[in-house]
Amino acid sequence: RDDAVRAVVITAEDSKAFCAGADILAWSELNAAEFSRHWVRDGHRIFDRLARLSKPTIAAIGAHAFGGGLEFAATADIRVMAPKATLALPEAAVGIVPGWSGTQRLIRLLGEPLVKEMALFGRRLSAERALAAGFVAEISEDPTASAFAIAEEVSTKSPRSVEVAKYMIHAAADEDRGAMIEALGAGMIVPSEDKTEGVAAFREKRKPNFSGK
C-alpha cells in the first residue's frame, strides 16, 4: 500500500538456490489435518497475496528453483533466469505432491505437458526450455541486475495504468477473477456523481436524486 513502491524484485540471498522449496523436516511430522488445513492452505494464502499484489513483480532466478521455490517464482509477473538454473517439482521423490499451486497456477503458466514432465517424471526444466515456454522473459548472467533494470523501466510508466492493466489481465487469466472484476467496477463507480449523491442522501436521510453521471 506504499505508493512510493513502484515495483518489487524477488531474489535470493544465497547463490546456491533461488529457493530449494519447503523444509522437509518442518512438515514431515505434521498429521494429515495439520498438513492439509494449515501447511498447504497457509502457503496458498501467502503465495496468492504475492501473485495478486497490485505492484508489478519481477523474480530474479539466479539458481535452482525447486518445489515451493518454483511455486514462489510463479507468483511474479515476469521472471529472469540464470543460464545454469533449473526448475523442478521433486515432491514425488519424497512421497508428497505439489501443494502451493504447482498443479494449479503453474498449469496456466507452463502448460499441462511441462508440469506433468516435472511433477510425474521428476525431470528438471532448463532455462532454455523455460524461455521457450514463455515462463521466463529472458536468460541473464546476472538475473538480479536484469530484474532491477526491468523494475526501473516499469517505474517510468503510469503506476495506475500498470495496476489496472494487471487487474484486467488477471481477470482474463482467472487469477482471482471475481475480486479483479469487482475492483475494476468499484474504480468506475466511486468517482461518479451518483455515488456522491447516494452517500449524501443516506447521510441526510432523504430520497436520492440520481442523474446517471
Biotite code that builds the C-alpha atoms (Angstrom):
import biotite.structure as struc

atoms = struc.array([
    struc.Atom([0.000, 0.000, 0.000], chain_id="A", res_id=1, res_name="ARG", atom_name="CA", element="C"),
    struc.Atom([3.063, 2.237, -0.102], chain_id="A", res_id=2, res_name="ASP", atom_name="CA", element="C"),
    struc.Atom([2.635, 4.395, -3.213], chain_id="A", res_id=3, res_name="ASP", atom_name="CA", element="C"),
    struc.Atom([6.366, 5.137, -3.189], chain_id="A", res_id=4, res_name="ALA", atom_name="CA", element="C"),
    struc.Atom([6.986, 1.488, -4.117], chain_id="A", res_id=5, res_name="VAL", atom_name="CA", element="C"),
    struc.Atom([6.693, 1.173, -7.888], chain_id="A", res_id=6, res_name="ARG", atom_name="CA", element="C"),
    struc.Atom([7.936, -2.395, -8.401], chain_id="A", res_id=7, res_name="ALA", atom_name="CA", element="C"),
    struc.Atom([9.013, -5.436, -6.398], chain_id="A", res_id=8, res_name="VAL", atom_name="CA", element="C"),
    struc.Atom([12.013, -7.668, -7.116], chain_id="A", res_id=9, res_name="VAL", atom_name="CA", element="C"),
    struc.Atom([12.048, -11.172, -5.627], chain_id="A", res_id=10, res_name="ILE", atom_name="CA", element="C"),
    struc.Atom([15.525, -12.666, -5.347], chain_id="A", res_id=11, res_name="THR", atom_name="CA", element="C"),
    struc.Atom([17.632, -14.858, -3.069], chain_id="A", res_id=12, res_name="ALA", atom_name="CA", element="C"),
    struc.Atom([20.364, -14.147, -0.555], chain_id="A", res_id=13, res_name="GLU", atom_name="CA", element="C"),
    struc.Atom([22.130, -17.459, -1.256], chain_id="A", res_id=14, res_name="ASP", atom_name="CA", element="C"),
    struc.Atom([23.772, -18.110, -4.630], chain_id="A", res_id=15, res_name="SER", atom_name="CA", element="C"),
    struc.Atom([23.225, -21.879, -4.311], chain_id="A", res_id=16, res_name="LYS", atom_name="CA", element="C"),
    struc.Atom([19.486, -21.689, -4.949], chain_id="A", res_id=17, res_name="ALA", atom_name="CA", element="C"),
    struc.Atom([16.711, -19.228, -5.667], chain_id="A", res_id=18, res_name="PHE", atom_name="CA", element="C"),
    struc.Atom([14.674, -21.395, -3.303], chain_id="A", res_id=19, res_name="CYS", atom_name="CA", element="C"),
    struc.Atom([15.021, -25.131, -2.717], chain_id="A", res_id=20, res_name="ALA", atom_name="CA", element="C"),
    struc.Atom([11.423, -25.426, -1.548], chain_id="A", res_id=21, res_name="GLY", atom_name="CA", element="C"),
    struc.Atom([9.737, -26.218, 1.730], chain_id="A", res_id=22, res_name="ALA", atom_name="CA", element="C"),
    struc.Atom([11.758, -27.580, 4.641], chain_id="A", res_id=23, res_name="ASP", atom_name="CA", element="C"),
    struc.Atom([11.129, -31.348, 4.687], chain_id="A", res_id=24, res_name="ILE", atom_name="CA", element="C"),
    struc.Atom([11.893, -31.584, 8.410], chain_id="A", res_id=25, res_name="LEU", atom_name="CA", element="C"),
    struc.Atom([9.339, -28.851, 9.104], chain_id="A", res_id=26, res_name="ALA", atom_name="CA", element="C"),
    struc.Atom([6.413, -30.678, 7.511], chain_id="A", res_id=27, res_name="TRP", atom_name="CA", element="C"),
    struc.Atom([7.370, -34.350, 7.829], chain_id="A", res_id=28, res_name="SER", atom_name="CA", element="C"),
    struc.Atom([5.970, -34.705, 11.366], chain_id="A", res_id=29, res_name="GLU", atom_name="CA", element="C"),
    struc.Atom([2.655, -32.981, 10.653], chain_id="A", res_id=30, res_name="LEU", atom_name="CA", element="C"),
    struc.Atom([-0.515, -35.071, 10.717], chain_id="A", res_id=31, res_name="ASN", atom_name="CA", element="C"),
    struc.Atom([-2.959, -35.049, 7.810], chain_id="A", res_id=32, res_name="ALA", atom_name="CA", element="C"),
    struc.Atom([-5.150, -32.276, 9.237], chain_id="A", res_id=33, res_name="ALA", atom_name="CA", element="C"),
    struc.Atom([-2.189, -30.034, 10.073], chain_id="A", res_id=34, res_name="GLU", atom_name="CA", element="C"),
    struc.Atom([-0.604, -30.642, 6.688], chain_id="A", res_id=35, res_name="PHE", atom_name="CA", element="C"),
    struc.Atom([-3.695, -30.009, 4.564], chain_id="A", res_id=36, res_name="SER", atom_name="CA", element="C"),
    struc.Atom([-5.557, -27.433, 6.629], chain_id="A", res_id=37, res_name="ARG", atom_name="CA", element="C"),
    struc.Atom([-2.615, -25.341, 7.755], chain_id="A", res_id=38, res_name="HIS", atom_name="CA", element="C"),
    struc.Atom([0.636, -26.019, 5.904], chain_id="A", res_id=39, res_name="TRP", atom_name="CA", element="C"),
    struc.Atom([-0.870, -26.160, 2.414], chain_id="A", res_id=40, res_name="VAL", atom_name="CA", element="C"),
    struc.Atom([-3.586, -23.550, 2.911], chain_id="A", res_id=41, res_name="ARG", atom_name="CA", element="C"),
    struc.Atom([-1.291, -21.075, 4.689], chain_id="A", res_id=42, res_name="ASP", atom_name="CA", element="C"),
    struc.Atom([1.178, -21.392, 1.838], chain_id="A", res_id=43, res_name="GLY", atom_name="CA", element="C"),
    struc.Atom([-1.591, -20.683, -0.652], chain_id="A", res_id=44, res_name="HIS", atom_name="CA", element="C"),
    struc.Atom([-2.696, -17.599, 1.241], chain_id="A", res_id=45, res_name="ARG", atom_name="CA", element="C"),
    struc.Atom([0.840, -16.198, 1.209], chain_id="A", res_id=46, res_name="ILE", atom_name="CA", element="C"),
    struc.Atom([1.522, -17.023, -2.435], chain_id="A", res_id=47, res_name="PHE", atom_name="CA", element="C"),
    struc.Atom([-1.882, -15.740, -3.551], chain_id="A", res_id=48, res_name="ASP", atom_name="CA", element="C"),
    struc.Atom([-1.179, -12.398, -1.867], chain_id="A", res_id=49, res_name="ARG", atom_name="CA", element="C"),
    struc.Atom([2.091, -12.148, -3.761], chain_id="A", res_id=50, res_name="LEU", atom_name="CA", element="C"),
    struc.Atom([0.513, -13.157, -7.081], chain_id="A", res_id=51, res_name="ALA", atom_name="CA", element="C"),
    struc.Atom([-2.274, -10.602, -6.664], chain_id="A", res_id=52, res_name="ARG", atom_name="CA", element="C"),
    struc.Atom([-0.108, -7.740, -5.440], chain_id="A", res_id=53, res_name="LEU", atom_name="CA", element="C"),
    struc.Atom([-1.099, -4.537, -7.227], chain_id="A", res_id=54, res_name="SER", atom_name="CA", element="C"),
    struc.Atom([2.560, -3.648, -7.881], chain_id="A", res_id=55, res_name="LYS", atom_name="CA", element="C"),
    struc.Atom([4.458, -5.230, -10.786], chain_id="A", res_id=56, res_name="PRO", atom_name="CA", element="C"),
    struc.Atom([6.736, -8.034, -9.565], chain_id="A", res_id=57, res_name="THR", atom_name="CA", element="C"),
    struc.Atom([9.908, -9.490, -11.070], chain_id="A", res_id=58, res_name="ILE", atom_name="CA", element="C"),
    struc.Atom([11.569, -12.739, -9.947], chain_id="A", res_id=59, res_name="ALA", atom_name="CA", element="C"),
    struc.Atom([15.348, -12.996, -10.390], chain_id="A", res_id=60, res_name="ALA", atom_name="CA", element="C"),
    struc.Atom([16.044, -16.737, -10.543], chain_id="A", res_id=61, res_name="ILE", atom_name="CA", element="C"),
    struc.Atom([19.802, -16.871, -10.122], chain_id="A", res_id=62, res_name="GLY", atom_name="CA", element="C"),
    struc.Atom([19.942, -20.566, -9.229], chain_id="A", res_id=63, res_name="ALA", atom_name="CA", element="C"),
    struc.Atom([17.692, -23.601, -8.880], chain_id="A", res_id=64, res_name="HIS", atom_name="CA", element="C"),
    struc.Atom([14.008, -23.164, -8.015], chain_id="A", res_id=65, res_name="ALA", atom_name="CA", element="C"),
    struc.Atom([12.531, -26.424, -6.765], chain_id="A", res_id=66, res_name="PHE", atom_name="CA", element="C"),
    struc.Atom([9.106, -27.324, -5.391], chain_id="A", res_id=67, res_name="GLY", atom_name="CA", element="C"),
    struc.Atom([7.791, -24.463, -3.288], chain_id="A", res_id=68, res_name="GLY", atom_name="CA", element="C"),
    struc.Atom([10.605, -22.319, -4.673], chain_id="A", res_id=69, res_name="GLY", atom_name="CA", element="C"),
    struc.Atom([9.275, -22.759, -8.197], chain_id="A", res_id=70, res_name="LEU", atom_name="CA", element="C"),
    struc.Atom([5.743, -22.087, -6.965], chain_id="A", res_id=71, res_name="GLU", atom_name="CA", element="C"),
    struc.Atom([7.092, -18.940, -5.305], chain_id="A", res_id=72, res_name="PHE", atom_name="CA", element="C"),
    struc.Atom([8.697, -17.780, -8.572], chain_id="A", res_id=73, res_name="ALA", atom_name="CA", element="C"),
    struc.Atom([5.402, -18.416, -10.345], chain_id="A", res_id=74, res_name="ALA", atom_name="CA", element="C"),
    struc.Atom([3.743, -15.654, -8.302], chain_id="A", res_id=75, res_name="THR", atom_name="CA", element="C"),
    struc.Atom([5.810, -12.981, -10.097], chain_id="A", res_id=76, res_name="ALA", atom_name="CA", element="C"),
    struc.Atom([4.573, -11.090, -13.144], chain_id="A", res_id=77, res_name="ASP", atom_name="CA", element="C"),
    struc.Atom([7.829, -11.630, -15.028], chain_id="A", res_id=78, res_name="ILE", atom_name="CA", element="C"),
    struc.Atom([10.881, -13.824, -14.443], chain_id="A", res_id=79, res_name="ARG", atom_name="CA", element="C"),
    struc.Atom([14.576, -13.599, -15.349], chain_id="A", res_id=80, res_name="VAL", atom_name="CA", element="C"),
    struc.Atom([16.668, -16.757, -15.085], chain_id="A", res_id=81, res_name="MET", atom_name="CA", element="C"),
    struc.Atom([20.374, -17.590, -14.975], chain_id="A", res_id=82, res_name="ALA", atom_name="CA", element="C"),
    struc.Atom([21.634, -19.878, -17.776], chain_id="A", res_id=83, res_name="PRO", atom_name="CA", element="C"),
    struc.Atom([22.501, -22.780, -15.463], chain_id="A", res_id=84, res_name="LYS", atom_name="CA", element="C"),
    struc.Atom([19.497, -22.503, -13.163], chain_id="A", res_id=85, res_name="ALA", atom_name="CA", element="C"),
    struc.Atom([16.859, -25.225, -13.377], chain_id="A", res_id=86, res_name="THR", atom_name="CA", element="C"),
    struc.Atom([13.233, -25.618, -12.344], chain_id="A", res_id=87, res_name="LEU", atom_name="CA", element="C"),
    struc.Atom([11.747, -28.733, -10.770], chain_id="A", res_id=88, res_name="ALA", atom_name="CA", element="C"),
    struc.Atom([8.805, -30.225, -8.892], chain_id="A", res_id=89, res_name="LEU", atom_name="CA", element="C"),
    struc.Atom([10.533, -33.032, -6.961], chain_id="A", res_id=90, res_name="PRO", atom_name="CA", element="C"),
    struc.Atom([7.752, -33.742, -4.461], chain_id="A", res_id=91, res_name="GLU", atom_name="CA", element="C"),
    struc.Atom([7.041, -37.277, -5.714], chain_id="A", res_id=92, res_name="ALA", atom_name="CA", element="C"),
    struc.Atom([10.606, -38.274, -4.784], chain_id="A", res_id=93, res_name="ALA", atom_name="CA", element="C"),
    struc.Atom([9.759, -37.735, -1.094], chain_id="A", res_id=94, res_name="VAL", atom_name="CA", element="C"),
    struc.Atom([6.241, -39.135, -1.259], chain_id="A", res_id=95, res_name="GLY", atom_name="CA", element="C"),
    struc.Atom([4.119, -35.980, -1.474], chain_id="A", res_id=96, res_name="ILE", atom_name="CA", element="C"),
    struc.Atom([2.578, -33.774, -4.175], chain_id="A", res_id=97, res_name="VAL", atom_name="CA", element="C"),
    struc.Atom([2.969, -30.067, -5.038], chain_id="A", res_id=98, res_name="PRO", atom_name="CA", element="C"),
    struc.Atom([0.944, -28.085, -2.523], chain_id="A", res_id=99, res_name="GLY", atom_name="CA", element="C"),
    struc.Atom([1.413, -24.377, -3.155], chain_id="A", res_id=100, res_name="TRP", atom_name="CA", element="C"),
    struc.Atom([-0.137, -24.064, -6.664], chain_id="A", res_id=101, res_name="SER", atom_name="CA", element="C"),
    struc.Atom([2.315, -26.276, -8.571], chain_id="A", res_id=102, res_name="GLY", atom_name="CA", element="C"),
    struc.Atom([-0.558, -28.137, -10.219], chain_id="A", res_id=103, res_name="THR", atom_name="CA", element="C"),
    struc.Atom([-2.768, -25.046, -10.495], chain_id="A", res_id=104, res_name="GLN", atom_name="CA", element="C"),
    struc.Atom([-1.062, -21.710, -11.233], chain_id="A", res_id=105, res_name="ARG", atom_name="CA", element="C"),
    struc.Atom([1.833, -23.452, -12.978], chain_id="A", res_id=106, res_name="LEU", atom_name="CA", element="C"),
    struc.Atom([-0.575, -25.159, -15.380], chain_id="A", res_id=107, res_name="ILE", atom_name="CA", element="C"),
    struc.Atom([-1.645, -21.735, -16.635], chain_id="A", res_id=108, res_name="ARG", atom_name="CA", element="C"),
    struc.Atom([1.937, -20.501, -16.916], chain_id="A", res_id=109, res_name="LEU", atom_name="CA", element="C"),
    struc.Atom([3.790, -23.567, -18.201], chain_id="A", res_id=110, res_name="LEU", atom_name="CA", element="C"),
    struc.Atom([1.051, -25.769, -19.612], chain_id="A", res_id=111, res_name="GLY", atom_name="CA", element="C"),
    struc.Atom([-0.003, -29.304, -18.740], chain_id="A", res_id=112, res_name="GLU", atom_name="CA", element="C"),
    struc.Atom([2.747, -31.227, -20.610], chain_id="A", res_id=113, res_name="PRO", atom_name="CA", element="C"),
    struc.Atom([5.667, -29.486, -18.896], chain_id="A", res_id=114, res_name="LEU", atom_name="CA", element="C"),
    struc.Atom([4.073, -29.628, -15.449], chain_id="A", res_id=115, res_name="VAL", atom_name="CA", element="C"),
    struc.Atom([3.439, -33.362, -15.941], chain_id="A", res_id=116, res_name="LYS", atom_name="CA", element="C"),
    struc.Atom([7.032, -33.824, -17.053], chain_id="A", res_id=117, res_name="GLU", atom_name="CA", element="C"),
    struc.Atom([8.261, -32.281, -13.808], chain_id="A", res_id=118, res_name="MET", atom_name="CA", element="C"),
    struc.Atom([5.621, -33.445, -11.311], chain_id="A", res_id=119, res_name="ALA", atom_name="CA", element="C"),
    struc.Atom([5.161, -37.018, -12.591], chain_id="A", res_id=120, res_name="LEU", atom_name="CA", element="C"),
    struc.Atom([8.556, -37.855, -14.056], chain_id="A", res_id=121, res_name="PHE", atom_name="CA", element="C"),
    struc.Atom([10.797, -35.660, -11.923], chain_id="A", res_id=122, res_name="GLY", atom_name="CA", element="C"),
    struc.Atom([12.536, -34.014, -14.869], chain_id="A", res_id=123, res_name="ARG", atom_name="CA", element="C"),
    struc.Atom([14.188, -30.624, -14.458], chain_id="A", res_id=124, res_name="ARG", atom_name="CA", element="C"),
    struc.Atom([13.378, -27.750, -16.763], chain_id="A", res_id=125, res_name="LEU", atom_name="CA", element="C"),
    struc.Atom([16.343, -25.812, -18.133], chain_id="A", res_id=126, res_name="SER", atom_name="CA", element="C"),
    struc.Atom([16.471, -22.061, -18.557], chain_id="A", res_id=127, res_name="ALA", atom_name="CA", element="C"),
    struc.Atom([16.317, -22.508, -22.341], chain_id="A", res_id=128, res_name="GLU", atom_name="CA", element="C"),
    struc.Atom([13.131, -24.573, -22.183], chain_id="A", res_id=129, res_name="ARG", atom_name="CA", element="C"),
    struc.Atom([11.595, -22.208, -19.634], chain_id="A", res_id=130, res_name="ALA", atom_name="CA", element="C"),
    struc.Atom([12.316, -19.320, -22.019], chain_id="A", res_id=131, res_name="LEU", atom_name="CA", element="C"),
    struc.Atom([10.838, -21.204, -24.974], chain_id="A", res_id=132, res_name="ALA", atom_name="CA", element="C"),
    struc.Atom([7.715, -21.947, -22.917], chain_id="A", res_id=133, res_name="ALA", atom_name="CA", element="C"),
    struc.Atom([7.349, -18.248, -22.050], chain_id="A", res_id=134, res_name="GLY", atom_name="CA", element="C"),
    struc.Atom([7.744, -18.847, -18.321], chain_id="A", res_id=135, res_name="PHE", atom_name="CA", element="C"),
    struc.Atom([10.824, -16.617, -18.173], chain_id="A", res_id=136, res_name="VAL", atom_name="CA", element="C"),
    struc.Atom([11.198, -13.375, -20.095], chain_id="A", res_id=137, res_name="ALA", atom_name="CA", element="C"),
    struc.Atom([14.953, -13.597, -20.537], chain_id="A", res_id=138, res_name="GLU", atom_name="CA", element="C"),
    struc.Atom([18.072, -15.503, -19.606], chain_id="A", res_id=139, res_name="ILE", atom_name="CA", element="C"),
    struc.Atom([20.753, -13.397, -17.942], chain_id="A", res_id=140, res_name="SER", atom_name="CA", element="C"),
    struc.Atom([24.174, -13.993, -16.424], chain_id="A", res_id=141, res_name="GLU", atom_name="CA", element="C"),
    struc.Atom([23.099, -11.566, -13.689], chain_id="A", res_id=142, res_name="ASP", atom_name="CA", element="C"),
    struc.Atom([19.360, -12.067, -13.176], chain_id="A", res_id=143, res_name="PRO", atom_name="CA", element="C"),
    struc.Atom([19.190, -9.688, -10.204], chain_id="A", res_id=144, res_name="THR", atom_name="CA", element="C"),
    struc.Atom([20.717, -6.809, -12.165], chain_id="A", res_id=145, res_name="ALA", atom_name="CA", element="C"),
    struc.Atom([18.413, -7.555, -15.080], chain_id="A", res_id=146, res_name="SER", atom_name="CA", element="C"),
    struc.Atom([15.400, -7.687, -12.753], chain_id="A", res_id=147, res_name="ALA", atom_name="CA", element="C"),
    struc.Atom([16.246, -4.299, -11.253], chain_id="A", res_id=148, res_name="PHE", atom_name="CA", element="C"),
    struc.Atom([16.663, -2.867, -14.767], chain_id="A", res_id=149, res_name="ALA", atom_name="CA", element="C"),
    struc.Atom([13.162, -4.109, -15.603], chain_id="A", res_id=150, res_name="ILE", atom_name="CA", element="C"),
    struc.Atom([11.879, -2.631, -12.330], chain_id="A", res_id=151, res_name="ALA", atom_name="CA", element="C"),
    struc.Atom([13.434, 0.730, -13.147], chain_id="A", res_id=152, res_name="GLU", atom_name="CA", element="C"),
    struc.Atom([11.861, 0.681, -16.602], chain_id="A", res_id=153, res_name="GLU", atom_name="CA", element="C"),
    struc.Atom([8.363, -0.154, -15.345], chain_id="A", res_id=154, res_name="VAL", atom_name="CA", element="C"),
    struc.Atom([8.759, 2.585, -12.729], chain_id="A", res_id=155, res_name="SER", atom_name="CA", element="C"),
    struc.Atom([8.749, 5.143, -15.551], chain_id="A", res_id=156, res_name="THR", atom_name="CA", element="C"),
    struc.Atom([5.230, 4.055, -16.550], chain_id="A", res_id=157, res_name="LYS", atom_name="CA", element="C"),
    struc.Atom([1.973, 5.310, -15.094], chain_id="A", res_id=158, res_name="SER", atom_name="CA", element="C"),
    struc.Atom([1.521, 3.352, -11.841], chain_id="A", res_id=159, res_name="PRO", atom_name="CA", element="C"),
    struc.Atom([-2.255, 3.478, -12.167], chain_id="A", res_id=160, res_name="ARG", atom_name="CA", element="C"),
    struc.Atom([-2.143, 2.216, -15.744], chain_id="A", res_id=161, res_name="SER", atom_name="CA", element="C"),
    struc.Atom([0.156, -0.640, -14.738], chain_id="A", res_id=162, res_name="VAL", atom_name="CA", element="C"),
    struc.Atom([-2.062, -1.555, -11.792], chain_id="A", res_id=163, res_name="GLU", atom_name="CA", element="C"),
    struc.Atom([-5.303, -1.553, -13.780], chain_id="A", res_id=164, res_name="VAL", atom_name="CA", element="C"),
    struc.Atom([-3.718, -3.450, -16.683], chain_id="A", res_id=165, res_name="ALA", atom_name="CA", element="C"),
    struc.Atom([-2.572, -6.100, -14.208], chain_id="A", res_id=166, res_name="LYS", atom_name="CA", element="C"),
    struc.Atom([-6.115, -6.361, -12.819], chain_id="A", res_id=167, res_name="TYR", atom_name="CA", element="C"),
    struc.Atom([-7.535, -6.764, -16.334], chain_id="A", res_id=168, res_name="MET", atom_name="CA", element="C"),
    struc.Atom([-5.011, -9.437, -17.290], chain_id="A", res_id=169, res_name="ILE", atom_name="CA", element="C"),
    struc.Atom([-5.595, -11.325, -14.049], chain_id="A", res_id=170, res_name="HIS", atom_name="CA", element="C"),
    struc.Atom([-9.345, -11.266, -14.633], chain_id="A", res_id=171, res_name="ALA", atom_name="CA", element="C"),
    struc.Atom([-8.806, -12.778, -18.084], chain_id="A", res_id=172, res_name="ALA", atom_name="CA", element="C"),
    struc.Atom([-6.365, -15.377, -16.685], chain_id="A", res_id=173, res_name="ALA", atom_name="CA", element="C"),
    struc.Atom([-8.748, -16.351, -13.846], chain_id="A", res_id=174, res_name="ASP", atom_name="CA", element="C"),
    struc.Atom([-6.302, -15.160, -11.171], chain_id="A", res_id=175, res_name="GLU", atom_name="CA", element="C"),
    struc.Atom([-8.793, -14.068, -8.504], chain_id="A", res_id=176, res_name="ASP", atom_name="CA", element="C"),
    struc.Atom([-11.184, -13.078, -11.293], chain_id="A", res_id=177, res_name="ARG", atom_name="CA", element="C"),
    struc.Atom([-14.101, -12.131, -9.055], chain_id="A", res_id=178, res_name="GLY", atom_name="CA", element="C"),
    struc.Atom([-12.102, -9.680, -6.958], chain_id="A", res_id=179, res_name="ALA", atom_name="CA", element="C"),
    struc.Atom([-10.400, -8.203, -10.031], chain_id="A", res_id=180, res_name="MET", atom_name="CA", element="C"),
    struc.Atom([-13.707, -7.544, -11.823], chain_id="A", res_id=181, res_name="ILE", atom_name="CA", element="C"),
    struc.Atom([-15.271, -6.010, -8.720], chain_id="A", res_id=182, res_name="GLU", atom_name="CA", element="C"),
    struc.Atom([-12.180, -3.854, -8.111], chain_id="A", res_id=183, res_name="ALA", atom_name="CA", element="C"),
    struc.Atom([-12.413, -2.509, -11.660], chain_id="A", res_id=184, res_name="LEU", atom_name="CA", element="C"),
    struc.Atom([-16.146, -1.897, -11.264], chain_id="A", res_id=185, res_name="GLY", atom_name="CA", element="C"),
    struc.Atom([-15.602, -0.074, -7.979], chain_id="A", res_id=186, res_name="ALA", atom_name="CA", element="C"),
    struc.Atom([-12.989, 2.110, -9.624], chain_id="A", res_id=187, res_name="GLY", atom_name="CA", element="C"),
    struc.Atom([-15.557, 3.110, -12.252], chain_id="A", res_id=188, res_name="MET", atom_name="CA", element="C"),
    struc.Atom([-18.391, 3.847, -9.828], chain_id="A", res_id=189, res_name="ILE", atom_name="CA", element="C"),
    struc.Atom([-16.589, 5.635, -6.981], chain_id="A", res_id=190, res_name="VAL", atom_name="CA", element="C"),
    struc.Atom([-15.864, 8.865, -8.979], chain_id="A", res_id=191, res_name="PRO", atom_name="CA", element="C"),
    struc.Atom([-19.465, 9.085, -10.225], chain_id="A", res_id=192, res_name="SER", atom_name="CA", element="C"),
    struc.Atom([-21.928, 11.806, -9.293], chain_id="A", res_id=193, res_name="GLU", atom_name="CA", element="C"),
    struc.Atom([-24.461, 9.071, -8.492], chain_id="A", res_id=194, res_name="ASP", atom_name="CA", element="C"),
    struc.Atom([-22.187, 7.663, -5.791], chain_id="A", res_id=195, res_name="LYS", atom_name="CA", element="C"),
    struc.Atom([-21.723, 11.138, -4.288], chain_id="A", res_id=196, res_name="THR", atom_name="CA", element="C"),
    struc.Atom([-25.479, 11.768, -4.374], chain_id="A", res_id=197, res_name="GLU", atom_name="CA", element="C"),
    struc.Atom([-26.300, 8.341, -2.942], chain_id="A", res_id=198, res_name="GLY", atom_name="CA", element="C"),
    struc.Atom([-23.984, 8.801, 0.028], chain_id="A", res_id=199, res_name="VAL", atom_name="CA", element="C"),
    struc.Atom([-25.234, 12.356, 0.612], chain_id="A", res_id=200, res_name="ALA", atom_name="CA", element="C"),
    struc.Atom([-28.855, 11.170, 0.535], chain_id="A", res_id=201, res_name="ALA", atom_name="CA", element="C"),
    struc.Atom([-28.097, 8.385, 3.005], chain_id="A", res_id=202, res_name="PHE", atom_name="CA", element="C"),
    struc.Atom([-26.463, 10.813, 5.418], chain_id="A", res_id=203, res_name="ARG", atom_name="CA", element="C"),
    struc.Atom([-29.273, 13.344, 5.063], chain_id="A", res_id=204, res_name="GLU", atom_name="CA", element="C"),
    struc.Atom([-31.980, 10.665, 5.333], chain_id="A", res_id=205, res_name="LYS", atom_name="CA", element="C"),
    struc.Atom([-33.666, 11.660, 2.088], chain_id="A", res_id=206, res_name="ARG", atom_name="CA", element="C"),
    struc.Atom([-34.509, 10.078, -1.268], chain_id="A", res_id=207, res_name="LYS", atom_name="CA", element="C"),
    struc.Atom([-31.540, 10.274, -3.701], chain_id="A", res_id=208, res_name="PRO", atom_name="CA", element="C"),
    struc.Atom([-31.862, 12.158, -6.967], chain_id="A", res_id=209, res_name="ASN", atom_name="CA", element="C"),
    struc.Atom([-29.650, 10.173, -9.329], chain_id="A", res_id=210, res_name="PHE", atom_name="CA", element="C"),
    struc.Atom([-28.517, 11.765, -12.601], chain_id="A", res_id=211, res_name="SER", atom_name="CA", element="C"),
    struc.Atom([-26.802, 8.766, -14.150], chain_id="A", res_id=212, res_name="GLY", atom_name="CA", element="C"),
    struc.Atom([-23.492, 10.618, -14.236], chain_id="A", res_id=213, res_name="LYS", atom_name="CA", element="C"),
])
